Amino acid sequence: MLGQTCNPEVPMKIASIVPSVCALALILALAAPAQAEQRFGPRIPTAYFATTGTGQSDQGIPPDPYETFSYDLALLEAGIENFNVVYYTSVLPPEAFEVSLDTVKPHIHHGSVLETIMAKAGGVKGDTVCAGVGRVWAKDKSGKAIGGFAAEYERVYAGETVDKATVEADARKQLTASLNHELSIRGLVRDGEMRFNITSLVIERKYGMALSALGFVGFIYPDEFPIKRQ
C-alpha cells in the first residue's frame, strides 16, 4: 500500500532462504530416478589402425605374470598404452577402412576407450611368443561386397628359440587357414589380398608378451531400431 514502510529485515530473510531452497531442489533432483534415454541400434566401427608390440620384464604377478608388466610394455611399444582397451571378435563392416596410428595419435585423449581386435601371447624365459592379426575382404557369389573378417593368431613355442622367418611363416599359414574358414562357412569368396600384422619375441627376461591389434577409432551411429520395451 502507498505510504507503507518496507521492513528492511524481509529482503535479508528471503536472501538467506534462497540458497537453502536451491540446495534442497538439487538434492531432490539427484535423488529422483534417472530417466536415461535409450537408443536401440549398435554402432558400426569404421576407421581402424593396425599395430604390434612386444615387452618383457623380470616382474610379474601370478597367475599370469606376463599379463601385467610385460603386457604394459607391449602396449607401450604398440603405441596404445594410454587407452582403456576393449576386445572385439572378428568382423569388419563394409564401411571399415585403415588409417595409420601416426595420423590418429595427435587426437588421442588420455584414458579414452579403444575397441580392438587383438591377439596376444605371453610366455616365460626361453620361450618364443608370437601374435598376429590377419584380415580379408569378402564378396558374395554374385560379386556384391559384403565387408571383411579378421583372424587372431597366438602361439607360444615353449622352451624354443625360433627365428622370425619361421615364426612368421607359421603365423601366415594359420591365419590364412582361419580367414578362408570364415569365408567358406558363410559361402563367401575373397575380395583382394589378405593382409597380416605379425610380431614375435624370444624372451630373455623372466616374462614376455607379444601383441597385435586393430584399433577402431571411427564409428557410424545408425538410425534407431524400431524397438519398444515390452
N, C-alpha and C positions, 0 to 999 in steps of 0.2 A: 504493500500500500504506500501511496505517496506520503512522504513525511515520516515513514517508519525508519528507525535507525537499525542498521545491519549489525548483528552481533559479530565482532571480529574473530571470535573463537570458532564459529561454524566452519569457515573455509579451512582452518587449520585441522579441525577434526576430520573433515572429508579427505583432506590430503593424507592424513595418517591412515585412513581406512583403505584407500585405493590400492596400495601395494599388497595388502593382505588379501583383498578380493582377487587381484591378479594372480597371486601365488596359489590361492585355492582353485582358481579356474584351471591353472596349469596342471596341478595335481590331479584334478578330476579328468582332464583330457588324457593324461598319461595312463590313468587307471582304467579308462574305458577300453573295451575290447578292440583290438586293431582290425580295421576293415581293409585288409590288403587287397589291392586289385589283382585279379587273376587273369592271365592271358594264356590260352592254350595254343601251342604250336612250337615245336622245338626249333632252336636256332640252326642255321646252316653254316658250317665253317667254310671259309673261302681261302684267304691268303695264309700261307704257311711257309716256314723256313725249315731247312734241314741242317742238323748239326751233330757232331760227335765229340766225345771227350773221354779221357781216362784219368784215373787218380789212384795213388797208393799211399799207404800210411802204416806206421807201426802202432797206431792206436785204433781201437775198435771196441764196440760194445756188444756182448753176446745177446741173443743167439746168432745174429747175422752181423759180425763185426765189420764187414765191408760196406754195410748199408749206412754207416754214419760218416766217419772222417773221409774214407776213400770215395764214397758217393758224392760228398760235398765238393771234393777236389775235382771229380769228373764233371760235375755241373759247372764248376768254375772254368775248366778248360773248354767246355762246350759253350760258354758264354750265357748260361741261363741260371746262374747261381742266385740271382735276386728275384726270381719268380716263385710263386706258390704253384707247384707242378701238380697237374691232374692228368690221369691216364684215360685215353680212349681205347676203343678196339680198332678196327682197321678199314673203315670205309671212307673213301674220298668222294665228296659230291661233285657233280659235273661242273659246278661253278668254282671249284678249288683251283688255285694256281700258286706257283712257287715264287718266293721272293728271297732276297739274301738277308742273313741275320744282320749284316752291317747296315742295311737300309732301315731295319727295324730298331736297332739299338738306341739311337738318339731319342726315341719316343717311348722307351720303356719306363713305366712308373714302378718305383721300388715296392715290391710286395704284391704286384698285380698277379692275377691268375694266368697261368699258361697251360692250356689244354693240349695234350701231346699224344702222339702215337710213339711209344718208347720201348726200346729193348735195352736190357741191362744185364750184365753178367758179372758176378763177384766171385773172388777166389782168395787163396792164400799163397804164401811164398812158394815159388816153384811151379805154380800153375800158369798156363796161358789162358786168358779170357778173351772172348770175342763177342761183340754186339753189332747187329746190323738191322737196318730197315730198308726194305725194297718196296717199290711201288710200280703200278702198272695202270694204264687207262684201258677202258673196255668199250666195246660196242656190241649191240645185239646182232643177230644173224642177218637182219635187214640193213645193217650198216649204221643204225642210229647210235650216236654217242650216249653212253649211259652214265659215265663217271669213272671212278677208279677204286683201286684197292691197295692196301699196304699189307706187308707181312713183316713180322719181327723174328729175329734170329738171336738166340742167346746160347753160348756154348762155353763150357769150362773143360780145357784139356788138363785134367788133374795130374800134377806132377810132371808135366811135359813142357819142354821148351820148343815151341813150334814157330817156324818162320812166317813172316807176314804174308808171303805169297801163297803158302799152303792154307793158312787160316782164311784168307780172302776167297780162295777158290772153293773151300768147303762152304763158306757162308753164301757165296753166289749160287752154288749148286742147290742148297737147301731153300734159299729164298725164291729161286726160280720155280722150284717144285711147289712151294707154298702158294705163290701167286697164280701159277697155272691151275692149281686145285681150286682156288677161289673163283677163277673164271669158269672152269668146267662144270662145277656143281650148279652154277647159275645159267648155264647154256650160253655163255658169252665168249667173245673172242678178243684177243689182244688188239689194241689200237696204238701202235707206236712201240718204241723200245722200252724195256724195263729199266728202271734206274735204282741204284743202290748207294747207300751210305754205310760203310763198314769200318770199324776200328777194332784194334786189339791191343793187348798189353801182356808182356811177360812180367810177372810180379816178382820184384826183387826185395820188397819190404814185407812186413807181416801179412798185409791185406791189400787187395786191389780191386778195382772195378772199371769196366768199360761200358759206355752207353752210347746209343744212337737214337735220335729223336726227330720227329717232325713236330714243330710247334706252331699252333694256329693263332693267328693274330688278327684275323678279319672274319666277320660274320654277317649273314643276312638274317633279318628278322621278318619272317613271312607273315602274311595276313593271318589273323586269328582264326583258329579252328572253330567251327560252329558247335561247340560242346558246352552243355549246361549241366550243372550239378543236379543229380537225380534226387 
